[in-house]
Amino acid sequence: MSVRYFDQNNGVSHFRLWVGRRLIGEWAADDHLPTAKVGGSSSTRRTIAGVRLRTGDPIRIEGVPDGGEAAAFDYVEIQPEAAGPATLTRP
């Protein structure tokens, strides 16, 4: 699972990624990208491997802004594991 988000250079936002009630990732947007604007130059990605999804699992992203950085994100991408197809398990 990957999150495309924006890491502006005027703050250090923090993100958390939840699947259901499970916290599966958290990180600080502290790369050194060249702009304070939300756009292609501040776009980056965080990938979390080994995420197991069940039918009906809600996916939630929490972003906490800092300074001038907005904690903005673009999308969540769900990809199968490299070794084979993705598997949905029923609750």
Buried (B, 14 or more C-beta within 10 A) or exposed (E): BBBEBBBBBEBBBBBBBBBBEEEBBEBEBBEEBEBBBBEEBBBBEBEBEEBEBEEEBEBEBEBEBBEEBBBBBEEBEEEEEEEEEEEEEEE
